[in-house]
């Protein structure tokens, strides 16, 4: 009953929008006969483009397309690769596979892309290091990141350093990883470096230091808008729960 009511409301809303804005009559047929899928298609192609400059809308549209056809990007990338086996097409396929967390396959595509180039490419090397780290190859990822050329962009250097800290942590070099997390946490926006620092401190039993770090994450989270907070919701929710637990255990402010 709920789905019927939801479908009816969506159909009425989309039909009204279609008529008022002079859209093609074919859309009315799609909305009426395809129900919810038709309404989603109408919203994606007729309503959202009006607001495509807003990042929230772009994120919603991308998520909807992935939900409707999760293989679309990979399929198109493979088709392009069949037409031309170039480094650029290999990278595009690697990116599509990485988006689906097919890290081992993505790494293979990035390696193939690098092999087709007559020179080094920092961006592809970084993507390969990330894919290898996510695939569990922390040693190989670490070697790549330690040899990665410096970028003219400070933010790119910071992202590479954050990835290196993760590789070091997984390789058993926790103290060096903590040092990098602390340095990055002091200058990077958001809370990822600080959350990783806090988690590693907790793993080594240093609860007071972890709590102090999470207090800073809490302070930063309050300044984020809804979209920024929602993008890393799982991370900030973990930080909130963990800090609440530490406060209960240690009577922290």
ROVOVO-928393 format. One line per field, with one value per residue (C-alpha): residue number from 1; residue in three letters; x negated, y negated, z. Coordinates in Angstrom, 1 decimal, m for minus. Each point is the difference from the previous one (the first is absolute). Example, Ala and Ser with C-alpha at 12.3 -4.5 7.8 and 13.67 -1.06 7.14 Angstrom:
! residues 2
i: [1 2]
aa: [ala ser]
xx: [m12.3 m1.4]
yy: [4.5 m3.4]
zz: [7.8 m0.7]
END
This chain:
! residues 253
i: [1 2 3 4 5 6 7 8 9 10 11 12 13 14 15 16 17 18 19 20 21 22 23 24 25 26 27 28 29 30 31 32 33 34 35 36 37 38 39 40 41 42 43 44 45 46 47 48 49 50 51 52 53 54 55 56 57 58 59 60 61 62 63 64 65 66 67 68 69 70 71 72 73 74 75 76 77 78 79 80 81 82 83 84 85 86 87 88 89 90 91 92 93 94 95 96 97 98 99 100 101 102 103 104 105 106 107 108 109 110 111 112 113 114 115 116 117 118 119 120 121 122 123 124 125 126 127 128 129 130 131 132 133 134 135 136 137 138 139 140 141 142 143 144 145 146 147 148 149 150 151 152 153 154 155 156 157 158 159 160 161 162 163 164 165 166 167 168 169 170 171 172 173 174 175 176 177 178 179 180 181 182 183 184 185 186 187 188 189 190 191 192 193 194 195 196 197 198 199 200 201 202 203 204 205 206 207 208 209 210 211 212 213 214 215 216 217 218 219 220 221 222 223 224 225 226 227 228 229 230 231 232 233 234 235 236 237 238 239 240 241 242 243 244 245 246 247 248 249 250 251 252 253]
aa: [unk unk unk unk unk unk unk unk unk unk unk unk unk unk unk unk unk unk unk unk unk unk unk unk unk unk unk unk unk unk unk unk unk unk unk unk unk unk unk unk unk unk unk unk unk unk unk unk unk unk unk unk unk unk unk unk unk unk unk unk unk unk unk unk unk unk unk unk unk unk unk unk unk unk unk unk unk unk unk unk unk unk unk unk unk unk unk unk unk unk unk unk unk unk unk unk unk unk unk unk unk unk unk unk unk unk unk unk unk unk unk unk unk unk unk unk unk unk unk unk unk unk unk unk unk unk unk unk unk unk unk unk unk unk unk unk unk unk unk unk unk unk unk unk unk unk unk unk unk unk unk unk unk unk unk unk unk unk unk unk unk unk unk unk unk unk unk unk unk unk unk unk unk unk unk unk unk unk unk unk unk unk unk unk unk unk unk unk unk unk unk unk unk unk unk unk unk unk unk unk unk unk unk unk unk unk unk unk unk unk unk unk unk unk unk unk unk unk unk unk unk unk unk unk unk unk unk unk unk unk unk unk unk unk unk unk unk unk unk unk unk unk unk unk unk unk unk unk unk unk unk unk unk]
xx: [0.0 m2.9 m1.6 3.2 0.5 m3.6 0.3 3.1 m1.5 m3.1 2.0 2.3 m3.0 m1.9 3.0 0.8 m3.6 0.0 3.2 m0.9 m3.5 1.1 m1.9 0.6 3.3 m2.1 m1.1 3.6 0.2 m3.2 1.1 3.5 m0.9 m3.5 1.1 m3.0 m2.8 1.7 0.0 m3.6 m1.0 2.0 m1.6 m3.5 0.3 2.5 0.0 m3.5 m1.8 1.6 m2.2 m3.0 m2.3 0.6 m2.3 2.8 2.1 m3.0 m0.6 3.6 0.1 m3.2 1.2 3.3 m1.7 m2.3 3.0 2.0 m2.9 m3.1 m1.9 0.5 m3.3 m2.0 1.9 m0.6 m3.7 m0.5 1.7 m2.3 m3.0 1.0 0.0 m3.3 m2.4 m1.5 m1.4 2.9 2.6 m1.8 0.1 3.7 0.7 m2.1 1.9 3.4 m1.2 m1.3 3.4 1.4 m2.8 m1.5 m3.4 m2.1 1.4 m0.4 m3.6 m0.6 1.5 m2.2 m3.1 0.9 0.5 m3.4 m1.6 1.4 m1.5 m3.6 m0.2 1.0 3.5 0.5 3.8 0.1 m2.7 2.1 3.1 m2.0 m1.3 3.5 1.4 m2.8 0.5 3.7 m0.7 m2.2 m3.4 m1.3 m3.6 0.2 2.2 m2.6 m2.8 1.9 1.0 m3.5 m1.3 2.8 m1.2 1.2 2.9 0.3 3.4 m0.2 3.3 m1.2 m3.2 2.2 2.2 m3.1 m1.4 3.3 m0.1 m3.7 1.0 2.6 m2.5 m2.5 2.6 0.9 m3.7 m0.4 m1.7 2.6 m2.1 m1.0 3.6 1.1 m2.5 1.3 3.7 m0.7 m1.8 2.8 2.7 m1.4 0.3 2.6 3.6 2.5 m0.7 m1.4 m3.6 1.1 2.4 m2.7 m2.4 2.6 0.7 m3.7 m0.5 2.9 m1.6 m3.1 1.9 m0.5 3.5 m0.6 m1.8 2.7 2.7 m1.8 m0.3 3.7 1.0 m1.7 1.9 3.3 m0.9 m0.6 3.1 2.2 m1.3 0.9 3.1 2.4 m1.5 m3.6 1.1 2.1 m2.8 m2.0 2.9 m1.4 m3.3 1.6 2.5 m2.9 m1.8 3.1 0.7 m3.6 m0.4 3.2 m1.3 m3.3 1.8 2.1 m3.0 m2.3 2.3 m1.3 1.5]
yy: [0.0 m2.4 0.6 m0.6 m3.3 m1.0 0.9 m2.1 m3.0 0.1 0.4 m2.9 m2.2 0.9 m0.4 m3.4 m1.1 1.4 m1.9 m3.3 0.0 1.0 3.2 2.6 1.9 3.2 m0.6 0.3 3.4 1.1 m1.4 1.6 3.4 0.6 m1.3 m0.5 0.8 m2.4 m2.7 0.6 m0.3 m3.2 m1.5 0.9 m1.4 m2.8 m1.3 0.5 m1.7 m3.3 0.2 1.9 m2.7 0.9 2.7 1.6 0.6 1.4 2.4 1.1 0.4 2.1 2.2 0.6 0.9 2.4 1.6 0.4 1.3 0.8 1.5 m2.9 m1.8 3.3 1.1 m3.3 0.0 3.6 m1.0 m3.0 2.2 2.5 m2.8 m1.4 1.6 m3.3 m1.0 m2.5 2.7 2.4 m2.7 m0.6 3.7 0.1 m2.9 1.7 3.2 m1.9 m1.7 3.5 1.0 2.4 m1.0 2.9 m0.4 m3.8 0.4 2.2 m2.7 m2.7 2.1 0.6 m3.7 m0.9 2.7 m1.8 m3.4 m1.1 m1.9 0.0 m1.2 m1.0 0.1 3.5 1.1 m1.4 1.8 3.3 m0.4 m0.6 3.0 2.2 m1.2 0.6 3.5 0.9 m0.6 m2.5 0.7 m0.7 m3.0 m1.4 0.4 m1.9 m2.8 m0.5 m0.3 m2.3 m3.3 m3.1 m1.9 m3.7 0.3 0.2 1.8 2.7 0.4 0.3 2.7 2.0 m0.4 1.2 3.1 0.5 m0.1 2.6 2.2 m0.4 0.8 3.2 0.8 m0.2 m3.4 m1.5 m2.8 m1.4 0.2 m1.9 m2.7 m0.5 0.1 m2.7 m2.2 0.4 m0.5 m3.4 m1.3 2.1 m1.0 2.7 2.7 3.0 m0.3 m0.7 2.9 2.4 m1.4 0.5 3.6 0.8 m1.6 2.2 3.1 m0.8 m0.7 m3.8 m0.9 m3.5 m1.1 1.6 m1.9 m3.3 0.7 0.9 m3.2 m1.9 2.1 m0.8 m3.7 0.1 2.1 m2.7 m2.4 2.3 m0.5 2.9 1.2 0.0 1.8 2.5 0.9 1.4 0.9 3.4 m1.5 m2.9 2.4 2.2 m3.0 m1.1 3.4 0.7 m3.4 0.5 3.4 m1.5 m2.8 2.5 2.1 m2.9 m2.8 m2.2 m3.4]
zz: [0.0 0.9 m3.4 m1.8 1.8 m0.6 m3.7 m0.3 1.7 m2.2 m3.2 0.8 0.9 m3.1 m2.2 1.3 m0.5 m3.5 m1.0 1.7 m1.6 m3.5 m0.1 m2.8 0.3 m0.3 3.6 1.2 m1.6 1.7 3.4 m0.2 m1.3 1.6 3.4 2.4 m2.6 m2.4 2.7 0.8 m3.6 m0.4 3.1 m1.2 m3.5 0.4 3.5 1.3 m3.0 1.1 3.1 m1.3 1.2 3.6 1.3 2.1 m3.1 m2.0 2.8 0.1 m3.7 m0.1 2.8 m1.7 m3.3 1.8 1.8 m3.2 m2.1 2.2 m2.9 m2.3 0.5 m0.2 m3.1 m1.8 1.0 m1.3 m3.3 m0.4 0.7 m2.6 m2.6 1.1 2.5 1.3 3.4 0.4 m0.6 2.4 2.7 m0.7 0.5 3.1 1.4 m0.7 1.6 3.1 0.3 0.4 2.4 m2.5 1.3 m1.4 m3.5 0.2 1.0 m3.0 m2.3 1.5 m0.4 m3.6 m0.6 1.5 m2.2 m3.1 0.9 m0.9 3.2 3.7 0.9 3.6 m0.1 m1.3 2.4 2.9 m1.2 m0.3 3.5 1.3 m1.8 1.3 3.5 m0.1 m1.5 3.0 m1.7 2.6 m0.7 m3.7 0.6 2.5 m2.5 m2.6 2.4 1.4 m3.6 m1.1 m1.4 1.8 m1.4 m0.4 1.8 3.8 0.2 m2.4 2.1 3.2 m1.6 m0.9 3.5 1.5 m2.2 1.0 3.7 m0.6 m1.8 2.8 2.6 m1.8 m0.3 3.8 0.2 2.2 1.6 m3.4 m1.1 3.1 m0.7 m3.5 1.1 2.6 m2.5 m2.6 2.6 0.9 m3.5 m2.0 0.1 1.1 2.5 m1.8 1.1 3.6 0.0 m1.2 2.5 2.8 m1.1 0.0 3.4 1.3 m1.4 2.0 3.2 0.0 0.8 1.4 m3.1 m2.2 1.9 m0.5 m3.7 m0.3 1.9 m2.9 m2.5 1.8 m0.1 m3.8 m0.7 1.5 m2.6 m3.0 m2.1 m0.4 m3.3 1.3 3.2 m2.0 m2.4 2.9 2.2 1.1 1.1 2.0 1.5 1.1 1.5 1.9 1.4 1.0 1.7 1.9 1.2 1.1 1.8 1.9 0.9 1.0 1.0 m2.8 m0.7]
END
